[in-house]
Structure formats: structure tokens, C-alpha cells
């Protein structure tokens, strides 16, 4: 004889009727799945996986920047030619971001992130064996193409898979991975120059980046909320065209181009200044990249300032710091120069944090395309202006490089001012962006 059903606990819903003939099953509405939540093992795996994606990709993106003086000496090339090892990567990455973003809507973001990080870091292991500058620059360009899938889709993956309530925390972890990954990609190779040549330094760094990628591939959860979309190229191009007709968006795209170009140019050739003017060893000169930590603080503070005082005030504050920092960086005293570099670093990250969030707020119906266009301009600035600045530095020296960069910043300030005048009080400042 079957045992009787246990009594229902107080407050519990009535049990569903048995599915016997003539007695339909009672159904209750279910809460739709809204994504991974803090406390779930898959949530923590997702956050850590995107942390490692940032560590791997941004390490690989800037792994030769601190090695530029060593490349100049070993290959007997100019600083502008050495800068191509950075500009080739960021330039090709900039051109590939939008196609990668569109492609991810069809193939899946998780699949593209894992392929990009793993393929780019595997290629990195071959870079130390490049027989000359041409091969090294070509390899770095291909690395930029492969890397594009991470910055193009990582934030969209998080927004898709993480519960909205827990998204800011997960996004912050990814942003931290970007910042620390870029810092490792600069500090580790420069530190290794004290014991080995640039080939060993680059190889060890790329081995670490590959390890980060493998960890990410292993722990990244499978997408649960992805739905493939039909790609409509004409529609996507039309959306991008409309964005350039919006003066505020176009202004922010140009602000990203200019300020990122100035920032990367300064750090590209700062090592030469520290070695030639102040006599520092390459390993000590590489420690200057610790000033990036000012950027981590600036990104968070920039978002708060935008919320409290408005985006226009925040972006002009950051731009003003850049204007102040460059003349100080031109001074021949080491500590004053570093103070100027720190001021520009803080100012740049403030501008970037505010501008990238502002872009998303101005294009609520096409946020993905607008953010992709901003990143395209941002990395193109790194590539184009970073390369041109090398010719200025090689031909005229540090003082004229500072004058050139100051002129660019003043143009950026004019553009930021025009956008700032259009700011509406009380609007959401948006999230801080990922670091370069």
C-alpha cells in the first residue's frame, strides 16, 4: 500500500494535480532566467574567466612597448620603426573590432573570445624568432587581428550572461584584468632585460599570456542566453553612418582618437628619455609604467565626478590635467617629469572613462555599434599618432615631441568642450571603460 502524501508546509503553493486521465496538470508561471548571479559557482567562473581574458589580451597587446629601446639598439632601427611593433598591433585591432563585434552576433561571443585569446597568445610564442623588424611587425599585426575578438565582445558577453544586479561587479573584475594585463605586459619584459635580451623577455611574457588564455578557456562557462542573429551588413553600415552625423558622438570618437594617441605616444618614447637623459637601466626605466596605477584610480573617480558634477565638467577636468601635465613632463628634472607624466595619465584615464560611458548613453538604440566605433577610433589613435610621434621624436627630440603632443591635446580640448556644452544634467554617466 502506498504511503500517503506528506502534508504541505505552511505558505507553500498547492501541489500540482496528478496527471491522471480527465484531470489536467496544474501549471505555474516560472520566472524567466536573467543570468548568472553572485553566489553561483558559474558566476565566479565567468568573472574569473573574463579576468584572465583581460590579463592575456592586454598583456599581448602592449608586450613590445617597454622593449622599444632594446629593439632600437639590437636591430639598429629608429624609435619610429620600433614604435611600429605597437602601432601595427593596435592599428589592425582597431580595424578588426567592428567586424569581430558583428561576427560575434552570429557565431557566439564566448567562442570568439576563447579563439581570439588563445590564437593571439600562441602566435606570441613565435615572435621572438622573427629574423628581422619586418617579420616582427607583420607578426604583431597578425596578433592584433587575432586579439580583436576580446575587446570587441567581452563586455557584451558579460552583459548577456550575468544578472543585471551583479553585472557592475563582474564588469569591474574584467576592467581590472585589462589594467593589470597591460601593466604586466610592460613591466615583466622590461624587468627581464636585466638578465636576458629582448627575445627571451618577450618569449617569457608571451608564455605567461598563453597560460592566462588556457585558464580562461578551461573555466569560461558555456553561453546560456545567446541567440544567433542574421547579419545585415547594410543595416549595420547605415547605423554607423548615422552615428557620425551626430556631432556629439562624432566629437567623442575624435576625442578618443586624440587622447589615446597622445597617451600612447608619451609612453612609447618615455623609456628613451629615461635611459638617454637620466641614465637609467632599461629594467629601471620600465618601472615608469607603474604610473598606470594612477589610471586605475582615475577611471573610478571619473565616473563618480560625472555623476556628481556632470559629464561635461568631468571630461574637461581630465583634458585640463593633460594640458598641465605635458609642459611639466618636458622639464629636465626626473621627478618633475614623472609628476607631469602622472598628471597626464590621470587626466587621460578620466577622459576615457567619461567619454566611453557617454558614447553608450548617447546611442541607447545602437549601443554596441557606437561603442565599437569609439574603440575603433581609440585604437587607431594609438596606432597612427603613436607612429607619427616617433618621427617627431627622432627628428627633433623630446621637447618638440612635447610641443606636438600639447598641440594635439589642445585640439582634443576644443572637441571635448563642444561636446560638453551639449551635456544634459541628470543623465546617467555610464560605466568606466576598460583600460588600454
N, C-alpha and C positions, 0 to 999 in steps of 0.2 A: 504494500500500500504506500502510495506517495505521501511524503510529508507535506503538511500544509504550508503555504507561502508565509514567510515571516511578516509581521505587521509593519506597515510603512512608518518611518520615523517622522516625528512632528515636523511640519513645514515642508516635507518633501512632496514633489508632484505625484499625482496618482499614477500607479503602474499602468503601462500600456496594456490594452486588452489583448487576450490571446488571439493568435491568428487562426481561429477555428472557422469552419465553414459557416457563412452567414453572419460573422462578427468581424467587421473591418478593423484593421490595425490602427490604433490611435497614434498620430504623429505630432511632434512638437517642433516649432521652428528652431533652427540652430544658428548661433552667432557666426557670421562669416569670419573666416580666418583672416587676421590682419597682420600676420608676420611674426617673426621670432621675437620673443620677449626676454628681458633680463631675468636670469634665474634658470632659463632653459639651457642645457648643455650646447645645443646647436647655436644659440645666440652667442655664447662665449667663443665657440669655434669660429663663427663668422667674423666677429670683431677681431680676433687674433689673426685670422687668415688675411683680412684686409690690411691689418698692421704689417704683416710680413710682405704683402704685395707692395706696400709703400716703401718698406725698407729695401726690397730688392730693386724696384724700378727706379727710384730716385737715386739710389747708390749708382746704378749703372748709367743713369743719365749724365751725371756730373763727375764720373770717376777720373777723367783726364784733366779737369780744371786745375787741380793743385799740382799736377805733373808738368804743366806747361813750361816752366823754366828748365826743368830737367830735359824735356823734349827738345827745346831750343838748343841746349848745349850738346846733347847726344847726336842730334840729326843735323846740326848746323843750319837751322832754319830761323826765320824771323818770328817775333811774337805773334804777328798777324797769321802766319802759317800755322803756328802751334794752336792758335785760337780756333782754327778750323776743326780740330778734334772735338770741340764743344759745339761750335755752331752747326756742324754737319748733323749732329745728333738732334739738337733742338729744332733745327730748320725742317728736317724731314718729318720729325714727330709732329710739328705744327701742321704740316700739310696733310698728315695722315689722321689727325684727331677726328675731324668731321666724318670722313669715310668710315673710320672704325666705329664711331658712335652710331652711325646709320646701320652699319652691318650687324652690330650687336642686337638691333631690334629684330633681326631675322634669325641669327644663329644662336643667340643666348649670351648674356653678359658674362656669366661665370665661365663659360667655355672660352670666351675671348680673353678674359683676364688671365686664366691659367696658361693659355698658349703664349700670350704676349710675354709674361714674366719669365716663363721657362725658356722660351726660344731666345729671348734677348740676352739672358744671362749665360746660356750655353754658348752663344756666339761670342760673348765676352771672354771666354777662356781662350779663344783663338787670337784675340787682338794682340797679345804680347809677341806673337810670332810673325807679325806684319813685317815684311822686309824693308819697308820704306814708308814715308809720310803718305804717299798716295793710297797705298793699301790700308794704312791705319785709318785715314779719313773715310775711305769707302766702307770699311767695316763699321765705323762709328755711325755713318749714315744709315746703313742697314739696321744697326742696333736701334736707332731712333724710330725707324719704320716699325720694327717689331714691338717696341715699347709702347706705341701709341694706344694700344688697347687698354692699358691700365688707367691712365688719367682720363681717358675718354669715357670709361664705363664704370669705374669703381664706385663713385658716389651714387650713380643711378642704380647699381646693384644693391647698395645698402638701402636706398630709399624704397626699393621694390621689395626687399626681403625682410626688413626689420620693422617691428611695430612702431608706429609714429611716436609713441610716448618714449621709446628708448632709442630713437634714431639719433638725437644730438650726441649722446654719449658714444655710440658706435662711430659716428662721423668724426668726433674728436679723436678717437683712437686711430682712425685712418690718417687724419691730418698729422698726428704726432709721428706716425710711421714715415710719412713723406718728409717731414722736417729732419728726423733723426737719420733716415736713409741718405738724404742729401749730405748731411753732416759727416756720416761715416765715409761716404764716397769721396770726400775731400780730405778728411783727417787721416784715415788709415793709409792711403798711398803716400801722402807726404811724410808720415812718420816712418814708413818703411824705407824711404830714400836714405835714411841714416845708415842702413845696413845693406842695402841692395840697390840695383839700378831700377830704372822705371819699368822695365819688363817684368821683373819679379814683383814689384809693388802693385802693378796693375793686375797681374795674374792672381795674386793672393786676394786682392779686393774682389775680383770677379768670382773667385771660388766661394767667398763668403756670400756674395749676392745670389749665386746659384743655390747655396744651402737655404737661404731665406725663401727662394722660389719653391724649392722642393717641400719645405714645411707648409707653405701656403697651399700647394696642390693637394697635399695629404689631408689637411684639416678643413678645407673650404666646403661647407655644406652644399648639397645639391639645390638648385633653384626650385622653389615650390610655387612661385607666383608669376613665373614668366610665361607670356603668351606670344608666340611668333607673330610678327606683323608683316603685311605685304609692303614691300618697299616701293615708294612712289617718288622717283628721283625728281621729277618736275615739280612736285608739290614741295619737296624739301628745299630745292633751289629757290622757289618763289618765296618761301618763308624767310630764307636768309637774305634775299634781296630786299624784302620789306624792312628787315631789321636795320639795314644800312641806310634806309631812308628816314629812320627815326634818329634825329640829331642827338638825342641823349644817349642812345645805345651806341651809335657810331662814335661819339665822343669818348665813351668808356672803353670801347675797343681800342681806340688810338692811345688812350691813357695807359692801358695795359701794355701796349706795344712799346711806348717810350720808356716808361719807368722800369719795366723788366729789362729792356736793352741797356739802360744806364746802370742798373744794379749789377747785371752780369758782366758788363764791361769793366766796372770798377774792380770786381773780384778776379776777373781774368788776369789783370795786369798788376794787381797789388803784390803778388809774390815777387815779381821782378823788382819792384820798388824796394821791398823789404830786404831782398838779397843784395841788390846793387848799391843802394843808397845807404842802408843801415848795416850791411854786412852780416845779416842773419843766415844761419844754415837753412837749407830747404825744409828740413824737418821742423825747425822753429817757425819758419815763415808760414807753414801750413796751419799752425795754431791760430792764425788770424781768423780762420773760418769758425772758431768758437763764437765770434761776434754774431753768428746766425742765431744764437740763443736770444739776442735782443728781438729778433723777428718773431720768435715764438710768443714772447710776451706782448709784442705789438699787435699781433693778429687778434688775440683775445681782447686786448684793450680797445682796439679799433672798433670791434663790434659793439662794445659797451658804449663807447663815445658816440657812435652813430645812433644808438638807441636813445641816449640821453640828450644829445645836442643836435642831432640831425646828420644825415649822411654828408651834406654839403660841407658842414663845419669839419667833420672828421677827415674827409678826403683832402681838404685844403690844409689842415694841420699836418698831415703826413707829407704832402707835397712841400710845404714850407720847411719841414725838417730836412728834406733832401737839398733844398736851396741853401740852407745854412751849413749842412754837413760838407758839401763839396769844396768850398773855399778853405775850410779848416783842414780837409784831407790833403790839400795842396801844400800845406806848411811843411817845412823841412825837419820839424821835430817829431820823433817817433810817437810819443804819447799823444800829442795834439792830433797827429794824423789818424791814429787809431780812434780818437774821440770823434773826429769827423766821420770816419767810416761807420762807427756805431750809430751816429745820428742819422746818416743816410739809410742804414739798414733798418732802423726802427721806422723811419718815415716811409720807406718803400713798402714794408710789410703792412703798415697801416693803410696805405693807398690800395694795395692789392686786396686786402681783406674787405674793405668797404666797396671797392669797385666791382669785385666779383659777385658779392651779395646783391649789389644794386642792379646788376645786369639781370639776375633772376627775377627780381621784383618788378622790373620794367617790362618783362615779357612773360607774364603768367601763362599765356596760352601756348608758348613755344619756348619754354624754359631750357629744354635740352639743347635745342639748336642755338639759342642765344649764348648759353654757357660754352658750347663747343666753339662758337665763333670767337668768343672772348679768349679762350685758351689758345686758339689758333694764332690770333694776333699777339698774344702774350709770348708764346714761344718763338714766333717769327721775329719779335723784337730782340729776344735773346740771341738769335742766330745772326740776323742781318746787322744790327747795331754792334753786337759783340765783335763781329768780323771787321767792320769798318773802323771801330775804335782801335783795333790792333794796328792799322795803318797809321792812324794819328799818333799813337804812342811810339811806333817805330821811327816815324819821320821827325817828330817834333818833341817827344819826351813827355814826362809826367805832367808838367804844368799845363801844357797845351791840351793834354788829354782831359784834365780837369775843366778847362775852359770849354771844350767841346761838349763834355757831359753836362756842364751847367747850362749851356745854351739849349740842349735837348730838354732838360728839366724845366726850364722856363717856358718852353713851348707846351710841355705837359701841364704846367700850372695854368696856362691860359685855357687849355681844353677842360681841365678839371673845374676851373672857375665857371665856364659856360654851363657845364652840366650842373654844378652846384646851384646856380641861380634858378634852375628848373625844379629843385627839390621841393617836395611837398611834406610839410611837418606831419609827424604822427604815423608815418608809414613804417612797415617792418624793415629793419636794416638788413635782414638776411644773415646767413651763416658766414663765418670766416672761411676763406678758401684754403686749399692746400698750398703748402709752401713749395717754392722751387727747389 
